Amino acid sequence: MSASSAAIEVIGPHDSLDVERRSAVLALAAEVESADGVAALSEGFELALDRPGRQVLALDPATAVGESVIAYAGVADDGSAELFVGPGSRRQGLGRRVWASAKTLGAQRVWAHGDLDSAQGFAATEGLERVRELHLMTRPLTQDDTAEPVLPQGFSSRTFDPAADGPAWVDLNATAFAHHPEQGQITLADLRSRIELPWFDPAGFFLVEDDSHPDLGPIAFHWTKIEPGAGPQDSGEVYVVGVHPAYQGRGLARPLTRLGIAHLARHGLGRVDLYVDGDNTAALATYRKEGFTIASTDVVYAVPAARMGS
């Protein structure tokens, strides 16, 4: 069957994928990642597969249900989307059909992981504008990175307590990332869903407190990520680093960064990765001083402002 004649299934915000369809979407995402060399689904969109939400599936009716998903789009509440088409179903207009359906669900922006040539071509055909860049930065880990960093005087660090620190961290994260389209929207339920993931380790989740104001709770944090079984040939991740706006400019950025890097280095990992927005000049400067370089870039393409809502 030609992909151009695939059936399009639109799922509303209050409906969920059944187990079989969810498995089919994940299998297709893995196939796309293997073919393209970049992830098809980000962590946030993958976790959303377990919940009701706006989604579009392209189905091949000639195959069994579990094998029939040949393209997919998920649409977040903020209008951002992730869309991918199976390697064997491309260049037949299927991506455009799925995107058209995604727009009926409120999609206004779409992620292009790795900003591949095919994604650039799709954006040009659809008249989409490049509106955001998210850089993957990386550098090798060395023995020197295992040294314990020294925080500015008056500050101390401890590790995250999943039983007690959740609400305080959610409040701090929302304040530190008030203008961030994804990170600042994380809820306590989102945090708990991440705590349940196989890679979560509170020993790699550091909170910084102001010793003179312990009643404030954490005022900065560095959360790291190590995939199970990672070793010397693998990377660990600076998952997210945040500082309360009232404590920015107090000399915390570099030692806070090094706090998590030291944890990753002590695990014997070969490299450290992190993601940073292209317009976050302060963070980019900090990471470059720490030896990070840009390895790849994800891009968000958007419907032009004049056509939003049309």
PyMOL commands that set and color helices and strands:
alter all, ss='L'
color gray80, all
select helices_A, chain A and resi 3-5+19-36+43-48+65-67+87-89+94-104+113-115+117-126+143-146+166-176+183-185+188-195+202-204+214-216+245-247+253-266+281-289+305-307
alter helices_A, ss='H'
color red, helices_A
select strands_A, chain A and resi 7-11+54-59+69-75+80-85+109-112+129-140+155-159+205-210+218-225+235-243+271-277+293-302
alter strands_A, ss='S'
color yellow, strands_A
deselect
rebuild
show_as cartoon
